């Protein structure tokens, strides 16, 4: 049988076209793909739990249902905590906003008028009715905005259905992959599949541990500074840490502005920023390398580029999902010699490569 060999540039063009087609498909079908991908990662996380139940002679369908029930209970508890705290936080902001914002506006107007003799028209402050009308334009309140974001993350109906079926048919899907790569040895392929599942599992568990530790540390710091709703701000900042680079910044914004609105001294908002910066430095230098380790093993450039692409395609959800997705792609690229260079591109730099080439 005659086999046709394509030149390297043709393979590169083909792979580029394939990536473009995949991105287009991801944009057009995101209403289905987002809950499916989220469900896939949750199913990978719960696979070990289901395997343990099945070793105790519990039927697979029942073990999948128990795992799904635990997920629903945990998610409901987190959502209840967030919305209960959000309501109290919103009330405090509305009580303090008018006085503080007007005070800042008057001070800025006075300073500009004294320095360049120009009146900004804020000598009497803002009319808060107009500001609140702009914030809630179209009837979009903070709670409604949060509900919309959650609706984007996952469809409430599809998510548990996908998780349940993925847990039940996980072996069926593994066999399907071995049939697709029929030229590879089944044992090697199954080892790669198990490796991918372990990578995702270790990444999610490690990220969860880091988020919990950061949430506790942030809460303790905010309590020490006397910031109200310290638990809410601390835990939200910990949860947002799952978004590399961007998450810690977003987590510090709310307590900073809340301290700015509710405290009489500028020491408190800047103390929040300094404290969160030091915590983030400790997390990136010691905590994450110790707990998460090299589970995903992606270089910083690919991680940052992935965040931009994920955010452009799927918004905040894409920024959360993109890191484990790239880690899976890296593992899949390692299966074939033709795509192995792309796996190297995603991974960390091999500083000894040039030395080995010289020898």
NUKOLTOR-160745 format. One record per residue (C-alpha): residue number from 1; residue in three letters; x, y, z. Coordinates in steps of 0.001 Angstrom, whole numbers, always signed. Example, Ala and Ser with C-alpha at 12.3 -4.5 7.8 and 13.67 -1.06 7.14 Angstrom:
@resi = 1; resn = ALA; c1 = +12300; c2 = -4500; c3 = +7800;
@resi = 2; resn = SER; c1 = +13670; c2 = -1060; c3 = +7140;
***
This chain:
@resi = 1; resn = UNK; c1 = +0; c2 = +0; c3 = +0;
@resi = 2; resn = UNK; c1 = +1386; c2 = +3399; c3 = -1041;
@resi = 3; resn = UNK; c1 = +1336; c2 = +6100; c3 = +1643;
@resi = 4; resn = UNK; c1 = +1546; c2 = +9772; c3 = +795;
@resi = 5; resn = UNK; c1 = +3834; c2 = +11900; c3 = +2950;
@resi = 6; resn = UNK; c1 = +2936; c2 = +15541; c3 = +3333;
@resi = 7; resn = UNK; c1 = +5654; c2 = +18185; c3 = +3716;
@resi = 8; resn = UNK; c1 = +5946; c2 = +19881; c3 = +7136;
@resi = 9; resn = UNK; c1 = +4489; c2 = +23187; c3 = +5924;
@resi = 10; resn = UNK; c1 = +1367; c2 = +21385; c3 = +4632;
@resi = 11; resn = UNK; c1 = +907; c2 = +19759; c3 = +8035;
@resi = 12; resn = UNK; c1 = +1264; c2 = +23168; c3 = +9698;
@resi = 13; resn = UNK; c1 = -1353; c2 = +24690; c3 = +7376;
@resi = 14; resn = UNK; c1 = -3703; c2 = +21776; c3 = +7987;
@resi = 15; resn = UNK; c1 = -3299; c2 = +22083; c3 = +11766;
@resi = 16; resn = UNK; c1 = -3883; c2 = +25855; c3 = +11601;
@resi = 17; resn = UNK; c1 = -7090; c2 = +25360; c3 = +9614;
@resi = 18; resn = UNK; c1 = -8192; c2 = +22707; c3 = +12089;
@resi = 19; resn = UNK; c1 = -7648; c2 = +25121; c3 = +15006;
@resi = 20; resn = UNK; c1 = -9656; c2 = +27832; c3 = +13216;
@resi = 21; resn = UNK; c1 = -12529; c2 = +25393; c3 = +12591;
@resi = 22; resn = UNK; c1 = -12469; c2 = +24257; c3 = +16227;
@resi = 23; resn = UNK; c1 = -12543; c2 = +27850; c3 = +17538;
@resi = 24; resn = UNK; c1 = -15432; c2 = +28704; c3 = +15194;
@resi = 25; resn = UNK; c1 = -17321; c2 = +25639; c3 = +16414;
@resi = 26; resn = UNK; c1 = -16612; c2 = +26593; c3 = +20048;
@resi = 27; resn = UNK; c1 = -18104; c2 = +30042; c3 = +19485;
@resi = 28; resn = UNK; c1 = -21213; c2 = +28806; c3 = +17668;
@resi = 29; resn = UNK; c1 = -21961; c2 = +25878; c3 = +19997;
@resi = 30; resn = UNK; c1 = -20926; c2 = +27399; c3 = +23334;
@resi = 31; resn = UNK; c1 = -24441; c2 = +26999; c3 = +24805;
@resi = 32; resn = UNK; c1 = -23875; c2 = +23223; c3 = +24694;
@resi = 33; resn = UNK; c1 = -20097; c2 = +23005; c3 = +24947;
@resi = 34; resn = UNK; c1 = -19750; c2 = +25063; c3 = +28152;
@resi = 35; resn = UNK; c1 = -21974; c2 = +22842; c3 = +30322;
@resi = 36; resn = UNK; c1 = -20542; c2 = +19745; c3 = +28603;
@resi = 37; resn = UNK; c1 = -16954; c2 = +20757; c3 = +29351;
@resi = 38; resn = UNK; c1 = -17750; c2 = +21799; c3 = +32931;
@resi = 39; resn = UNK; c1 = -19574; c2 = +18486; c3 = +33404;
@resi = 40; resn = UNK; c1 = -16598; c2 = +16590; c3 = +31993;
@resi = 41; resn = UNK; c1 = -14208; c2 = +18129; c3 = +34520;
@resi = 42; resn = UNK; c1 = -16600; c2 = +17544; c3 = +37411;
@resi = 43; resn = UNK; c1 = -17068; c2 = +13940; c3 = +36262;
@resi = 44; resn = UNK; c1 = -13285; c2 = +13475; c3 = +36188;
@resi = 45; resn = UNK; c1 = -13143; c2 = +14886; c3 = +39704;
@resi = 46; resn = UNK; c1 = -15798; c2 = +12458; c3 = +40964;
@resi = 47; resn = UNK; c1 = -14544; c2 = +9360; c3 = +39105;
@resi = 48; resn = UNK; c1 = -12344; c2 = +8221; c3 = +41999;
@resi = 49; resn = UNK; c1 = -15278; c2 = +8578; c3 = +44404;
@resi = 50; resn = UNK; c1 = -17531; c2 = +6532; c3 = +42107;
@resi = 51; resn = UNK; c1 = -14848; c2 = +3851; c3 = +41674;
@resi = 52; resn = UNK; c1 = -14615; c2 = +3542; c3 = +45450;
@resi = 53; resn = UNK; c1 = -18387; c2 = +3131; c3 = +45754;
@resi = 54; resn = UNK; c1 = -18412; c2 = +523; c3 = +42999;
@resi = 55; resn = UNK; c1 = -15714; c2 = -1471; c3 = +44793;
@resi = 56; resn = UNK; c1 = -18221; c2 = -1664; c3 = +47646;
@resi = 57; resn = UNK; c1 = -20640; c2 = -3438; c3 = +45244;
@resi = 58; resn = UNK; c1 = -22785; c2 = -331; c3 = +44719;
@resi = 59; resn = UNK; c1 = -24265; c2 = -240; c3 = +41176;
@resi = 60; resn = UNK; c1 = -22732; c2 = +2292; c3 = +38814;
@resi = 61; resn = UNK; c1 = -25979; c2 = +4210; c3 = +38267;
@resi = 62; resn = UNK; c1 = -26502; c2 = +4539; c3 = +42022;
@resi = 63; resn = UNK; c1 = -22902; c2 = +5615; c3 = +42641;
@resi = 64; resn = UNK; c1 = -23234; c2 = +8255; c3 = +39895;
@resi = 65; resn = UNK; c1 = -26485; c2 = +9491; c3 = +41477;
@resi = 66; resn = UNK; c1 = -24850; c2 = +9737; c3 = +44932;
@resi = 67; resn = UNK; c1 = -21917; c2 = +11683; c3 = +43480;
@resi = 68; resn = UNK; c1 = -24299; c2 = +13998; c3 = +41632;
@resi = 69; resn = UNK; c1 = -26335; c2 = +14541; c3 = +44805;
@resi = 70; resn = UNK; c1 = -23201; c2 = +15533; c3 = +46747;
@resi = 71; resn = UNK; c1 = -22266; c2 = +18006; c3 = +44003;
@resi = 72; resn = UNK; c1 = -25734; c2 = +19579; c3 = +44057;
@resi = 73; resn = UNK; c1 = -25709; c2 = +19901; c3 = +47863;
@resi = 74; resn = UNK; c1 = -22220; c2 = +21481; c3 = +47890;
@resi = 75; resn = UNK; c1 = -23068; c2 = +23874; c3 = +45044;
@resi = 76; resn = UNK; c1 = -26371; c2 = +24881; c3 = +46673;
@resi = 77; resn = UNK; c1 = -24587; c2 = +25634; c3 = +49950;
@resi = 78; resn = UNK; c1 = -22016; c2 = +27830; c3 = +48208;
@resi = 79; resn = UNK; c1 = -24696; c2 = +29683; c3 = +46224;
@resi = 80; resn = UNK; c1 = -26802; c2 = +30269; c3 = +49358;
@resi = 81; resn = UNK; c1 = -23795; c2 = +31703; c3 = +51185;
@resi = 82; resn = UNK; c1 = -22871; c2 = +34006; c3 = +48280;
@resi = 83; resn = UNK; c1 = -26370; c2 = +35413; c3 = +47758;
@resi = 84; resn = UNK; c1 = -27081; c2 = +35893; c3 = +51462;
@resi = 85; resn = UNK; c1 = -23812; c2 = +37767; c3 = +51900;
@resi = 86; resn = UNK; c1 = -24326; c2 = +39701; c3 = +48669;
@resi = 87; resn = UNK; c1 = -27633; c2 = +41111; c3 = +49865;
@resi = 88; resn = UNK; c1 = -26110; c2 = +42400; c3 = +53100;
@resi = 89; resn = UNK; c1 = -23117; c2 = +43770; c3 = +51190;
@resi = 90; resn = UNK; c1 = -25387; c2 = +45608; c3 = +48721;
@resi = 91; resn = UNK; c1 = -27355; c2 = +47226; c3 = +51557;
@resi = 92; resn = UNK; c1 = -24169; c2 = +48520; c3 = +53208;
@resi = 93; resn = UNK; c1 = -22837; c2 = +49898; c3 = +49920;
@resi = 94; resn = UNK; c1 = -26069; c2 = +51778; c3 = +49220;
@resi = 95; resn = UNK; c1 = -26056; c2 = +53256; c3 = +52742;
@resi = 96; resn = UNK; c1 = -22476; c2 = +54563; c3 = +52513;
@resi = 97; resn = UNK; c1 = -22157; c2 = +55297; c3 = +48811;
@resi = 98; resn = UNK; c1 = -23915; c2 = +58656; c3 = +48565;
@resi = 99; resn = UNK; c1 = -22077; c2 = +60356; c3 = +51412;
@resi = 100; resn = UNK; c1 = -18619; c2 = +59027; c3 = +50484;
@resi = 101; resn = UNK; c1 = -18907; c2 = +59569; c3 = +46728;
@resi = 102; resn = UNK; c1 = -20175; c2 = +63101; c3 = +47219;
@resi = 103; resn = UNK; c1 = -17308; c2 = +63795; c3 = +49603;
@resi = 104; resn = UNK; c1 = -14739; c2 = +62550; c3 = +47088;
@resi = 105; resn = UNK; c1 = -16387; c2 = +64517; c3 = +44280;
@resi = 106; resn = UNK; c1 = -16361; c2 = +67767; c3 = +46255;
@resi = 107; resn = UNK; c1 = -12690; c2 = +67293; c3 = +47258;
@resi = 108; resn = UNK; c1 = -11650; c2 = +66556; c3 = +43646;
@resi = 109; resn = UNK; c1 = -13625; c2 = +69529; c3 = +42349;
@resi = 110; resn = UNK; c1 = -12019; c2 = +71835; c3 = +44946;
@resi = 111; resn = UNK; c1 = -8493; c2 = +70563; c3 = +44229;
@resi = 112; resn = UNK; c1 = -8856; c2 = +70954; c3 = +40437;
@resi = 113; resn = UNK; c1 = -10372; c2 = +74406; c3 = +40885;
@resi = 114; resn = UNK; c1 = -7469; c2 = +75518; c3 = +43102;
@resi = 115; resn = UNK; c1 = -4761; c2 = +74058; c3 = +40837;
@resi = 116; resn = UNK; c1 = -5949; c2 = +74954; c3 = +37315;
@resi = 117; resn = UNK; c1 = -8912; c2 = +77233; c3 = +38109;
@resi = 118; resn = UNK; c1 = -11375; c2 = +74940; c3 = +36359;
@resi = 119; resn = UNK; c1 = -14743; c2 = +73913; c3 = +37767;
@resi = 120; resn = UNK; c1 = -15702; c2 = +70281; c3 = +37079;
@resi = 121; resn = UNK; c1 = -19295; c2 = +70954; c3 = +38056;
@resi = 122; resn = UNK; c1 = -19113; c2 = +68664; c3 = +41099;
@resi = 123; resn = UNK; c1 = -19102; c2 = +71346; c3 = +43791;
@resi = 124; resn = UNK; c1 = -22264; c2 = +69910; c3 = +45318;
@resi = 125; resn = UNK; c1 = -21430; c2 = +66272; c3 = +44631;
@resi = 126; resn = UNK; c1 = -23368; c2 = +63791; c3 = +42472;
@resi = 127; resn = UNK; c1 = -27040; c2 = +63126; c3 = +42209;
@resi = 128; resn = UNK; c1 = -27150; c2 = +59528; c3 = +43361;
@resi = 129; resn = UNK; c1 = -30449; c2 = +58904; c3 = +41617;
@resi = 130; resn = UNK; c1 = -28697; c2 = +59292; c3 = +38271;
@resi = 131; resn = UNK; c1 = -25782; c2 = +57080; c3 = +39308;
@resi = 132; resn = UNK; c1 = -28042; c2 = +54275; c3 = +40516;
@resi = 133; resn = UNK; c1 = -30119; c2 = +54616; c3 = +37339;
@resi = 134; resn = UNK; c1 = -26945; c2 = +54132; c3 = +35286;
@resi = 135; resn = UNK; c1 = -25857; c2 = +51140; c3 = +37375;
@resi = 136; resn = UNK; c1 = -29274; c2 = +49520; c3 = +37228;
@resi = 137; resn = UNK; c1 = -30019; c2 = +50516; c3 = +33638;
@resi = 138; resn = UNK; c1 = -32495; c2 = +48156; c3 = +32105;
@resi = 139; resn = UNK; c1 = -33386; c2 = +46760; c3 = +35519;
@resi = 140; resn = UNK; c1 = -30038; c2 = +44949; c3 = +35909;
@resi = 141; resn = UNK; c1 = -29196; c2 = +44819; c3 = +39615;
@resi = 142; resn = UNK; c1 = -26100; c2 = +43219; c3 = +41125;
@resi = 143; resn = UNK; c1 = -28028; c2 = +40065; c3 = +42007;
@resi = 144; resn = UNK; c1 = -29467; c2 = +39834; c3 = +38491;
@resi = 145; resn = UNK; c1 = -25981; c2 = +40310; c3 = +37040;
@resi = 146; resn = UNK; c1 = -24647; c2 = +37475; c3 = +39199;
@resi = 147; resn = UNK; c1 = -27528; c2 = +35228; c3 = +38155;
@resi = 148; resn = UNK; c1 = -26750; c2 = +35991; c3 = +34515;
@resi = 149; resn = UNK; c1 = -23093; c2 = +35074; c3 = +35023;
@resi = 150; resn = UNK; c1 = -24028; c2 = +31782; c3 = +36647;
@resi = 151; resn = UNK; c1 = -26417; c2 = +31065; c3 = +33798;
@resi = 152; resn = UNK; c1 = -23518; c2 = +31577; c3 = +31393;
@resi = 153; resn = UNK; c1 = -21291; c2 = +29180; c3 = +33316;
@resi = 154; resn = UNK; c1 = -23656; c2 = +26281; c3 = +33023;
@resi = 155; resn = UNK; c1 = -27179; c2 = +25479; c3 = +32043;
@resi = 156; resn = UNK; c1 = -28979; c2 = +24412; c3 = +35229;
@resi = 157; resn = UNK; c1 = -30779; c2 = +21605; c3 = +33452;
@resi = 158; resn = UNK; c1 = -27985; c2 = +20290; c3 = +31236;
@resi = 159; resn = UNK; c1 = -25193; c2 = +20294; c3 = +33800;
@resi = 160; resn = UNK; c1 = -26416; c2 = +17517; c3 = +36141;
@resi = 161; resn = UNK; c1 = -27653; c2 = +15444; c3 = +33186;
@resi = 162; resn = UNK; c1 = -24242; c2 = +15601; c3 = +31523;
@resi = 163; resn = UNK; c1 = -22444; c2 = +14743; c3 = +34770;
@resi = 164; resn = UNK; c1 = -24688; c2 = +11742; c3 = +35389;
@resi = 165; resn = UNK; c1 = -24233; c2 = +10290; c3 = +31900;
@resi = 166; resn = UNK; c1 = -20492; c2 = +10945; c3 = +31792;
@resi = 167; resn = UNK; c1 = -20041; c2 = +9090; c3 = +35094;
@resi = 168; resn = UNK; c1 = -22103; c2 = +6144; c3 = +33858;
@resi = 169; resn = UNK; c1 = -20467; c2 = +5866; c3 = +30417;
@resi = 170; resn = UNK; c1 = -16883; c2 = +6740; c3 = +31393;
@resi = 171; resn = UNK; c1 = -15577; c2 = +3268; c3 = +30469;
@resi = 172; resn = UNK; c1 = -17520; c2 = +3358; c3 = +27205;
@resi = 173; resn = UNK; c1 = -15860; c2 = +6652; c3 = +26271;
@resi = 174; resn = UNK; c1 = -12411; c2 = +5288; c3 = +27154;
@resi = 175; resn = UNK; c1 = -12946; c2 = +2304; c3 = +24847;
@resi = 176; resn = UNK; c1 = -14104; c2 = +4692; c3 = +22108;
@resi = 177; resn = UNK; c1 = -10793; c2 = +6576; c3 = +22331;
@resi = 178; resn = UNK; c1 = -8821; c2 = +3327; c3 = +22038;
@resi = 179; resn = UNK; c1 = -10787; c2 = +2452; c3 = +18897;
@resi = 180; resn = UNK; c1 = -10100; c2 = +5875; c3 = +17376;
@resi = 181; resn = UNK; c1 = -6356; c2 = +5396; c3 = +17919;
@resi = 182; resn = UNK; c1 = -6424; c2 = +1769; c3 = +16781;
@resi = 183; resn = UNK; c1 = -2785; c2 = +1819; c3 = +15686;
@resi = 184; resn = UNK; c1 = -1650; c2 = +2472; c3 = +19231;
@resi = 185; resn = UNK; c1 = -1463; c2 = -287; c3 = +21808;
@resi = 186; resn = UNK; c1 = -4594; c2 = -318; c3 = +23952;
@resi = 187; resn = UNK; c1 = -2651; c2 = -581; c3 = +27177;
@resi = 188; resn = UNK; c1 = -585; c2 = +2515; c3 = +26371;
@resi = 189; resn = UNK; c1 = -3679; c2 = +4442; c3 = +25334;
@resi = 190; resn = UNK; c1 = -5528; c2 = +3534; c3 = +28513;
@resi = 191; resn = UNK; c1 = -2511; c2 = +4654; c3 = +30512;
@resi = 192; resn = UNK; c1 = -2649; c2 = +8029; c3 = +28738;
@resi = 193; resn = UNK; c1 = -6387; c2 = +8333; c3 = +29411;
@resi = 194; resn = UNK; c1 = -5878; c2 = +7551; c3 = +33094;
@resi = 195; resn = UNK; c1 = -2995; c2 = +10029; c3 = +33140;
@resi = 196; resn = UNK; c1 = -5201; c2 = +12767; c3 = +31665;
@resi = 197; resn = UNK; c1 = -7896; c2 = +12088; c3 = +34245;
@resi = 198; resn = UNK; c1 = -5330; c2 = +12186; c3 = +37047;
@resi = 199; resn = UNK; c1 = -3899; c2 = +15472; c3 = +35759;
@resi = 200; resn = UNK; c1 = -7333; c2 = +17122; c3 = +35727;
@resi = 201; resn = UNK; c1 = -8234; c2 = +15581; c3 = +39092;
@resi = 202; resn = UNK; c1 = -4968; c2 = +16720; c3 = +40695;
@resi = 203; resn = UNK; c1 = -5323; c2 = +20216; c3 = +39185;
@resi = 204; resn = UNK; c1 = -8898; c2 = +20694; c3 = +40420;
@resi = 205; resn = UNK; c1 = -8197; c2 = +19272; c3 = +43891;
@resi = 206; resn = UNK; c1 = -4985; c2 = +21280; c3 = +44210;
@resi = 207; resn = UNK; c1 = -6670; c2 = +24474; c3 = +43021;
@resi = 208; resn = UNK; c1 = -9510; c2 = +23820; c3 = +45481;
@resi = 209; resn = UNK; c1 = -7072; c2 = +23465; c3 = +48379;
@resi = 210; resn = UNK; c1 = -5299; c2 = +26673; c3 = +47375;
@resi = 211; resn = UNK; c1 = -8620; c2 = +28540; c3 = +47130;
@resi = 212; resn = UNK; c1 = -9714; c2 = +27371; c3 = +50592;
@resi = 213; resn = UNK; c1 = -6387; c2 = +28324; c3 = +52191;
@resi = 214; resn = UNK; c1 = -6383; c2 = +31729; c3 = +50467;
@resi = 215; resn = UNK; c1 = -10012; c2 = +32302; c3 = +51465;
@resi = 216; resn = UNK; c1 = -9186; c2 = +31642; c3 = +55133;
@resi = 217; resn = UNK; c1 = -6047; c2 = +33822; c3 = +55083;
@resi = 218; resn = UNK; c1 = -7853; c2 = +36669; c3 = +53280;
@resi = 219; resn = UNK; c1 = -10705; c2 = +36476; c3 = +55778;
@resi = 220; resn = UNK; c1 = -8340; c2 = +36626; c3 = +58761;
@resi = 221; resn = UNK; c1 = -6558; c2 = +39672; c3 = +57289;
@resi = 222; resn = UNK; c1 = -9839; c2 = +41505; c3 = +56590;
@resi = 223; resn = UNK; c1 = -11087; c2 = +40700; c3 = +60107;
@resi = 224; resn = UNK; c1 = -7849; c2 = +42124; c3 = +61526;
@resi = 225; resn = UNK; c1 = -8382; c2 = +45324; c3 = +59526;
@resi = 226; resn = UNK; c1 = -11963; c2 = +45583; c3 = +60754;
@resi = 227; resn = UNK; c1 = -13551; c2 = +45289; c3 = +57308;
@resi = 228; resn = UNK; c1 = -17198; c2 = +44229; c3 = +57395;
@resi = 229; resn = UNK; c1 = -18264; c2 = +41125; c3 = +55445;
@resi = 230; resn = UNK; c1 = -14722; c2 = +39765; c3 = +55813;
@resi = 231; resn = UNK; c1 = -15848; c2 = +36170; c3 = +55223;
@resi = 232; resn = UNK; c1 = -17659; c2 = +37108; c3 = +52019;
@resi = 233; resn = UNK; c1 = -14763; c2 = +39145; c3 = +50591;
@resi = 234; resn = UNK; c1 = -12136; c2 = +36634; c3 = +51694;
@resi = 235; resn = UNK; c1 = -13879; c2 = +33591; c3 = +50237;
@resi = 236; resn = UNK; c1 = -14791; c2 = +35358; c3 = +46986;
@resi = 237; resn = UNK; c1 = -11145; c2 = +36390; c3 = +46560;
@resi = 238; resn = UNK; c1 = -10121; c2 = +32795; c3 = +47185;
@resi = 239; resn = UNK; c1 = -12575; c2 = +31479; c3 = +44598;
@resi = 240; resn = UNK; c1 = -11468; c2 = +34014; c3 = +42002;
@resi = 241; resn = UNK; c1 = -7896; c2 = +32802; c3 = +42385;
@resi = 242; resn = UNK; c1 = -8780; c2 = +29934; c3 = +40014;
@resi = 243; resn = UNK; c1 = -8388; c2 = +32481; c3 = +37184;
@resi = 244; resn = UNK; c1 = -4601; c2 = +32911; c3 = +36799;
@resi = 245; resn = UNK; c1 = -3212; c2 = +36465; c3 = +36869;
@resi = 246; resn = UNK; c1 = -6633; c2 = +38152; c3 = +36594;
@resi = 247; resn = UNK; c1 = -8461; c2 = +36466; c3 = +39503;
@resi = 248; resn = UNK; c1 = -6352; c2 = +37857; c3 = +42379;
@resi = 249; resn = UNK; c1 = -6759; c2 = +41399; c3 = +41012;
@resi = 250; resn = UNK; c1 = -10538; c2 = +40997; c3 = +40775;
@resi = 251; resn = UNK; c1 = -10634; c2 = +39531; c3 = +44286;
@resi = 252; resn = UNK; c1 = -8969; c2 = +42628; c3 = +45755;
@resi = 253; resn = UNK; c1 = -11186; c2 = +45181; c3 = +43996;
@resi = 254; resn = UNK; c1 = -14356; c2 = +44662; c3 = +46070;
@resi = 255; resn = UNK; c1 = -12799; c2 = +44878; c3 = +49559;
@resi = 256; resn = UNK; c1 = -10686; c2 = +47848; c3 = +48409;
@resi = 257; resn = UNK; c1 = -13672; c2 = +49901; c3 = +47275;
@resi = 258; resn = UNK; c1 = -15799; c2 = +48754; c3 = +50214;
@resi = 259; resn = UNK; c1 = -13098; c2 = +49918; c3 = +52640;
@resi = 260; resn = UNK; c1 = -12848; c2 = +53166; c3 = +50678;
@resi = 261; resn = UNK; c1 = -16598; c2 = +53744; c3 = +51095;
@resi = 262; resn = UNK; c1 = -17034; c2 = +52633; c3 = +54692;
@resi = 263; resn = UNK; c1 = -13791; c2 = +53686; c3 = +56430;
@resi = 264; resn = UNK; c1 = -12782; c2 = +57243; c3 = +57365;
@resi = 265; resn = UNK; c1 = -9080; c2 = +56723; c3 = +56653;
@resi = 266; resn = UNK; c1 = -7281; c2 = +55833; c3 = +53430;
@resi = 267; resn = UNK; c1 = -5085; c2 = +53488; c3 = +55448;
@resi = 268; resn = UNK; c1 = -7668; c2 = +50686; c3 = +55298;
@resi = 269; resn = UNK; c1 = -8192; c2 = +50398; c3 = +51504;
@resi = 270; resn = UNK; c1 = -4449; c2 = +50594; c3 = +50854;
@resi = 271; resn = UNK; c1 = -3786; c2 = +48113; c3 = +53647;
@resi = 272; resn = UNK; c1 = -6177; c2 = +45744; c3 = +51856;
@resi = 273; resn = UNK; c1 = -4237; c2 = +46115; c3 = +48604;
@resi = 274; resn = UNK; c1 = -838; c2 = +45624; c3 = +50289;
@resi = 275; resn = UNK; c1 = -2076; c2 = +42610; c3 = +52276;
@resi = 276; resn = UNK; c1 = -3641; c2 = +40920; c3 = +49259;
@resi = 277; resn = UNK; c1 = -480; c2 = +41569; c3 = +47214;
@resi = 278; resn = UNK; c1 = +1706; c2 = +39922; c3 = +49860;
@resi = 279; resn = UNK; c1 = -704; c2 = +36991; c3 = +50143;
@resi = 280; resn = UNK; c1 = -696; c2 = +36557; c3 = +46381;
@resi = 281; resn = UNK; c1 = +3103; c2 = +36639; c3 = +46299;
@resi = 282; resn = UNK; c1 = +3251; c2 = +33930; c3 = +48965;
@resi = 283; resn = UNK; c1 = +659; c2 = +31890; c3 = +47065;
@resi = 284; resn = UNK; c1 = +2459; c2 = +32041; c3 = +43720;
@resi = 285; resn = UNK; c1 = +5922; c2 = +31479; c3 = +45223;
@resi = 286; resn = UNK; c1 = +5266; c2 = +28784; c3 = +47817;
@resi = 287; resn = UNK; c1 = +1661; c2 = +27617; c3 = +48147;
@resi = 288; resn = UNK; c1 = +716; c2 = +26718; c3 = +44567;
@resi = 289; resn = UNK; c1 = +4069; c2 = +25062; c3 = +43660;
@resi = 290; resn = UNK; c1 = +3874; c2 = +22995; c3 = +46861;
@resi = 291; resn = UNK; c1 = +232; c2 = +21880; c3 = +46506;
@resi = 292; resn = UNK; c1 = -444; c2 = +21902; c3 = +42760;
@resi = 293; resn = UNK; c1 = +3133; c2 = +21218; c3 = +41670;
@resi = 294; resn = UNK; c1 = +3657; c2 = +20466; c3 = +37982;
@resi = 295; resn = UNK; c1 = +219; c2 = +18980; c3 = +37351;
@resi = 296; resn = UNK; c1 = -443; c2 = +21036; c3 = +34231;
@resi = 297; resn = UNK; c1 = +3207; c2 = +21885; c3 = +33433;
@resi = 298; resn = UNK; c1 = +2378; c2 = +24793; c3 = +31094;
@resi = 299; resn = UNK; c1 = +4678; c2 = +27712; c3 = +30458;
@resi = 300; resn = UNK; c1 = +3585; c2 = +31205; c3 = +31471;
@resi = 301; resn = UNK; c1 = +3264; c2 = +32527; c3 = +27896;
@resi = 302; resn = UNK; c1 = +884; c2 = +29751; c3 = +26789;
@resi = 303; resn = UNK; c1 = -1092; c2 = +30181; c3 = +30019;
@resi = 304; resn = UNK; c1 = -1480; c2 = +33932; c3 = +29461;
@resi = 305; resn = UNK; c1 = -2312; c2 = +33486; c3 = +25764;
@resi = 306; resn = UNK; c1 = -4830; c2 = +30789; c3 = +26680;
@resi = 307; resn = UNK; c1 = -6517; c2 = +33142; c3 = +29135;
@resi = 308; resn = UNK; c1 = -6900; c2 = +35777; c3 = +26416;
@resi = 309; resn = UNK; c1 = -8305; c2 = +33270; c3 = +23923;
@resi = 310; resn = UNK; c1 = -10593; c2 = +31623; c3 = +26499;
@resi = 311; resn = UNK; c1 = -11894; c2 = +35004; c3 = +27635;
@resi = 312; resn = UNK; c1 = -12491; c2 = +36136; c3 = +24042;
@resi = 313; resn = UNK; c1 = -14408; c2 = +32951; c3 = +23163;
@resi = 314; resn = UNK; c1 = -16350; c2 = +32095; c3 = +26338;
@resi = 315; resn = UNK; c1 = -15811; c2 = +35051; c3 = +28678;
@resi = 316; resn = UNK; c1 = -14978; c2 = +34438; c3 = +32332;
@resi = 317; resn = UNK; c1 = -15984; c2 = +30773; c3 = +32030;
@resi = 318; resn = UNK; c1 = -13456; c2 = +30296; c3 = +29263;
@resi = 319; resn = UNK; c1 = -10704; c2 = +31776; c3 = +31435;
@resi = 320; resn = UNK; c1 = -11499; c2 = +29212; c3 = +34134;
@resi = 321; resn = UNK; c1 = -11747; c2 = +26211; c3 = +31791;
@resi = 322; resn = UNK; c1 = -8861; c2 = +26988; c3 = +29460;
@resi = 323; resn = UNK; c1 = -5969; c2 = +25866; c3 = +31705;
@resi = 324; resn = UNK; c1 = -7050; c2 = +22221; c3 = +32236;
@resi = 325; resn = UNK; c1 = -8157; c2 = +22124; c3 = +28593;
@resi = 326; resn = UNK; c1 = -4704; c2 = +23126; c3 = +27345;
@resi = 327; resn = UNK; c1 = -3177; c2 = +20559; c3 = +29721;
@resi = 328; resn = UNK; c1 = -5346; c2 = +17853; c3 = +28118;
@resi = 329; resn = UNK; c1 = -4398; c2 = +19031; c3 = +24616;
@resi = 330; resn = UNK; c1 = -727; c2 = +18872; c3 = +25595;
@resi = 331; resn = UNK; c1 = -1178; c2 = +15274; c3 = +26735;
@resi = 332; resn = UNK; c1 = -3026; c2 = +14374; c3 = +23510;
@resi = 333; resn = UNK; c1 = -294; c2 = +15974; c3 = +21376;
@resi = 334; resn = UNK; c1 = +2225; c2 = +13703; c3 = +23095;
@resi = 335; resn = UNK; c1 = +465; c2 = +10643; c3 = +21621;
@resi = 336; resn = UNK; c1 = +1733; c2 = +11248; c3 = +18091;
@resi = 337; resn = UNK; c1 = +5249; c2 = +12095; c3 = +16839;
@resi = 338; resn = UNK; c1 = +3697; c2 = +14525; c3 = +14333;
@resi = 339; resn = UNK; c1 = +2128; c2 = +16658; c3 = +17067;
@resi = 340; resn = UNK; c1 = +4787; c2 = +16183; c3 = +19747;
@resi = 341; resn = UNK; c1 = +6458; c2 = +19555; c3 = +18917;
@resi = 342; resn = UNK; c1 = +3199; c2 = +21307; c3 = +19881;
@resi = 343; resn = UNK; c1 = +3234; c2 = +19478; c3 = +23215;
@resi = 344; resn = UNK; c1 = +6735; c2 = +20861; c3 = +23762;
@resi = 345; resn = UNK; c1 = +5501; c2 = +24342; c3 = +22807;
@resi = 346; resn = UNK; c1 = +2858; c2 = +24166; c3 = +25546;
@resi = 347; resn = UNK; c1 = +5269; c2 = +22841; c3 = +28189;
@resi = 348; resn = UNK; c1 = +8055; c2 = +24404; c3 = +30212;
@resi = 349; resn = UNK; c1 = +11299; c2 = +25434; c3 = +28541;
@resi = 350; resn = UNK; c1 = +14045; c2 = +22832; c3 = +28285;
@resi = 351; resn = UNK; c1 = +17088; c2 = +24920; c3 = +29201;
@resi = 352; resn = UNK; c1 = +19505; c2 = +22020; c3 = +28607;
@resi = 353; resn = UNK; c1 = +18365; c2 = +21322; c3 = +25021;
@resi = 354; resn = UNK; c1 = +21112; c2 = +23405; c3 = +23354;
@resi = 355; resn = UNK; c1 = +23782; c2 = +21844; c3 = +25571;
@resi = 356; resn = UNK; c1 = +22682; c2 = +18358; c3 = +24537;
@resi = 357; resn = UNK; c1 = +22748; c2 = +19401; c3 = +20866;
@resi = 358; resn = UNK; c1 = +26345; c2 = +20628; c3 = +21160;
@resi = 359; resn = UNK; c1 = +27461; c2 = +17349; c3 = +22627;
***
